[in-house]
């Protein structure tokens, strides 16, 4: 895991792929729990029998479930130990290039896209690419933004 203790270390890493998480398996239980939490019970996610006859040959994870895993997977790759508050500011761009079949294994690759100055601190932009094991196209590509507000 890469730990950034200063803004200078973080700025020096801009443009650098800093690492990848461990592989995790996306199981039906996780997908069903996400469906329950969000109320999104579309058959392509939760109806195993019907999904077998669907376009992907089985159930697929919700795109937003995949996106929701970004912070946890990213925490396996890097930690911000810089002084002050760290605020999730949002996402500039999200795409789901490939369906994520239940039973697949995924991991995230993290790149520090940029660190820019703000009047109140720094803005960190991080590129997350969630790879599906054995697939050419990723399940998710997301550019997240964090505000770093020094003490």
C-alpha positions as CSV (number, residue, x, y, z in Angstrom):
1,X,0.0,0.0,0.0
2,X,1.2,3.5,-0.9
3,X,0.9,6.1,1.9
4,X,1.0,9.8,1.0
5,X,2.0,11.8,4.1
6,X,2.6,15.2,2.4
7,X,1.0,17.1,-0.4
8,X,4.4,17.2,-2.1
9,X,4.5,13.4,-2.3
10,X,1.0,13.3,-3.7
11,X,1.9,16.0,-6.3
12,X,5.0,14.1,-7.3
13,X,2.8,11.0,-8.1
14,X,0.5,12.9,-10.5
15,X,0.2,10.8,-13.7
16,X,1.5,7.6,-12.0
17,X,-0.3,4.3,-11.7
18,X,0.3,3.6,-8.1
19,X,-0.9,0.1,-7.8
20,X,-3.7,-2.5,-7.8
21,X,-5.9,-4.1,-5.2
22,X,-6.4,-7.7,-4.3
23,X,-8.8,-9.7,-6.4
24,X,-12.4,-10.1,-5.0
25,X,-15.2,-12.3,-6.2
26,X,-18.6,-10.7,-6.9
27,X,-21.1,-13.1,-5.5
28,X,-24.9,-13.2,-5.8
29,X,-25.3,-12.5,-2.1
30,X,-23.6,-9.1,-2.5
31,X,-25.6,-8.3,-5.6
32,X,-28.9,-9.2,-3.7
33,X,-27.9,-7.1,-0.7
34,X,-27.2,-4.1,-3.0
35,X,-30.6,-4.6,-4.7
36,X,-32.3,-4.6,-1.2
37,X,-30.4,-1.5,-0.1
38,X,-31.2,0.4,-3.2
39,X,-34.6,-1.0,-4.2
40,X,-33.2,-2.0,-7.7
41,X,-34.5,-5.5,-8.1
42,X,-34.2,-5.6,-11.9
43,X,-34.3,-9.3,-13.0
44,X,-30.9,-9.0,-14.8
45,X,-29.4,-8.6,-11.3
46,X,-31.4,-10.9,-9.0
47,X,-33.4,-13.5,-11.0
48,X,-30.8,-16.2,-11.6
49,X,-33.1,-18.4,-13.7
50,X,-34.4,-15.7,-15.9
51,X,-31.0,-14.1,-16.3
52,X,-29.6,-17.4,-17.7
53,X,-31.8,-16.8,-20.7
54,X,-30.8,-13.1,-20.9
55,X,-28.2,-11.4,-22.9
56,X,-25.3,-12.2,-20.6
57,X,-26.1,-15.8,-19.7
58,X,-26.4,-15.0,-16.0
59,X,-26.9,-12.3,-13.5
60,X,-24.8,-9.2,-13.5
61,X,-23.8,-6.8,-10.8
62,X,-25.4,-3.3,-10.8
63,X,-23.1,-0.7,-12.3
64,X,-23.6,1.4,-9.1
65,X,-22.5,-1.6,-7.0
66,X,-19.3,-1.7,-8.9
67,X,-18.8,2.0,-8.5
68,X,-19.6,1.7,-4.7
69,X,-16.7,-0.7,-4.3
70,X,-14.2,2.0,-5.6
71,X,-13.5,3.5,-2.2
72,X,-13.0,0.1,-0.5
73,X,-10.9,-1.3,-3.3
74,X,-8.9,1.9,-3.5
75,X,-8.1,1.8,0.2
76,X,-6.1,-1.4,-0.5
77,X,-3.9,0.6,-2.9
78,X,-3.3,3.9,-1.2
79,X,-3.9,6.0,1.9
80,X,-4.0,9.7,2.4
81,X,-2.1,10.6,5.6
82,X,-1.8,14.2,4.6
83,X,-2.7,16.8,7.3
84,X,-6.3,18.0,7.5
85,X,-9.7,16.9,6.2
86,X,-10.3,14.7,3.2
87,X,-13.7,15.2,1.6
88,X,-15.3,13.1,-1.1
89,X,-16.1,15.9,-3.7
90,X,-17.6,13.7,-6.4
91,X,-17.0,11.9,-9.7
92,X,-16.1,13.6,-12.9
93,X,-16.7,10.7,-15.2
94,X,-18.0,7.1,-14.8
95,X,-18.3,4.5,-17.5
96,X,-19.3,0.8,-17.3
97,X,-17.6,-0.6,-20.5
98,X,-18.4,-4.3,-19.8
99,X,-21.1,-6.2,-17.8
100,X,-19.8,-7.7,-14.5
101,X,-21.1,-11.3,-14.4
102,X,-21.8,-12.6,-10.9
103,X,-19.0,-15.0,-10.0
104,X,-16.4,-12.9,-11.7
105,X,-13.3,-11.6,-9.9
106,X,-12.4,-8.0,-10.0
107,X,-9.6,-5.7,-8.8
108,X,-8.9,-1.9,-9.1
109,X,-6.0,-0.2,-10.7
110,X,-5.4,3.3,-9.3
111,X,-3.7,6.2,-11.0
112,X,-3.2,9.7,-9.5
113,X,-4.5,11.7,-12.3
114,X,-3.8,15.2,-10.9
115,X,-3.4,17.4,-7.9
116,X,-4.4,21.0,-8.3
117,X,-4.3,24.0,-6.0
118,X,-7.4,25.5,-4.6
119,X,-7.8,28.6,-2.4
120,X,-8.8,26.3,0.4
121,X,-6.3,23.5,-0.2
122,X,-5.8,20.8,-2.9
123,X,-8.0,18.9,-5.3
124,X,-7.0,15.3,-5.9
125,X,-8.3,13.5,-9.0
126,X,-7.9,9.8,-9.0
127,X,-8.5,7.4,-11.9
128,X,-9.9,4.0,-10.9
129,X,-10.1,1.1,-13.4
130,X,-12.0,-2.0,-12.2
131,X,-10.6,-4.9,-14.2
132,X,-12.5,-8.2,-14.7
133,X,-10.3,-11.2,-14.5
134,X,-9.8,-12.7,-17.9
135,X,-11.7,-9.9,-19.8
136,X,-10.3,-7.2,-22.1
137,X,-12.7,-4.5,-21.1
138,X,-13.1,-3.2,-17.6
139,X,-16.3,-3.3,-15.5
140,X,-15.9,0.3,-14.5
141,X,-13.7,3.3,-15.1
142,X,-14.3,6.2,-12.7
143,X,-12.5,9.5,-12.1
144,X,-13.1,10.5,-8.5
145,X,-12.4,13.9,-6.9
146,X,-11.2,14.5,-3.3
147,X,-10.8,17.8,-1.6
148,X,-7.8,18.0,0.7
149,X,-8.2,20.8,3.3
150,X,-5.2,21.4,5.4
151,X,-5.5,22.3,9.1
